[in-house]
Amino acid sequence: MSFFSQFTSPKKLRDRGIMGMNIRNHSYIGRYNDRSRFPLVDDKLKTKFIAQQAGATVPDLIGVIDSQATVKHIHHMVKDWPGFVIKPARGSGGKGILVIVKHKDGIYVKPSGAEINQQDVERHITNTLAGLFSLGGKNDVAMVENLIQFDNVFDGFSYEGVPDVRVIVFKGYPVMAMMRCSTSASDGKANLHQGAVGVGIDIASGHAIRAVQFNQPIERHPDTDRLLIELKVPEWNKLLVLAASAWEMTGLGYMGTDMVLDKTKGPMVLELNARPGLAIQIANGTGLLPRLRHIESLGVTSHTPTPEERVAYCAHQFGAKPEF
């Protein structure tokens, strides 16, 4: 059974332009993403640096732990930071991300309220260095970043974690977006596979279209009971322009850009992904293929549109209602 067949018939999938894994890999990732560019996004440290060089805002980097000999340095490193995140530089799918919302006297508190001790934190970093969470299982480094303070407008839409916005960017055009909202099941992480809620976002307005959890439609957040259709992302145009500019940053033709909205710093780049998943179609109730093929049909022009022009074009072209 294919990923989408549990939701609708094969004929409806074809009619809706739903993109499957094979087409994604062959016709878009394989065709439009030069493999030499993959390290720019597969390594989150490199992503952070190229984003900064391009003038994009990113979460503060507290430090990097790159050897077993420096693992115990973590406690001194974060002593002046109330909350922080430890993540593998080459991790994927949200694996290996440890979120700490507060700590005192060697006790670290996760978004769920669960407490862990210094040895637990050190063990997590040791596992990160050993490549337990990394692409291909290769040795890695642990990045320590400041905890993002999400905007109050998202109160009730996310549970004990920072919601992020995934935007699919094709040839510099932001073609589809969703917000990923954490739940108790996802342990404060915006990871759909772990139980986060995916909210389809209208590319023209930043308004919610529909929402899913575990790929099933839902109306309210499972922990807060907040009506998800009420969600609207502020500074939407600025966020989309930042996402669209990732094409210039990386040279990747097809990617997922993960953005967050910080309370004081506004939209910022969290991660970039050269192999974005397909569940964004379920969250939006429409397929990617018609939008991707439309952008392909534009061809090459003598004038390369700016990120602002590309955002405006997509807002006009793809502002839509769900189809299923």
Secondary structure, 3 states (H helix, E strand, C coil): CCCCCCCCCHHHHHHHCCCCHHHHHHHHHHHHCCHHHHHHHHCHHHHHHHHHHCCCCCCCEEEEECCHHHHHHHHHHCCCCCCEEEEECCECCCCCCEEECEEECCEEECCCCCEEEHHHHHHHHHHHHCCCCEHHHCCCCEEEEECCCECHHHECCECCCCCEEEEEEECCEEEEEEEEECCCCCCCCCCHHHCCEEEEECCCCCEEEEEEECCEEECECCCCCCEHHHCECCCHHHHHHHHHCHHHHHCCCEEEEEEEEECCCEEEEEEEECCCCCCHHHHHCCCCHHHHHHHHHCCCCCCCCCHHHHHHHHHHHHCCCCCC
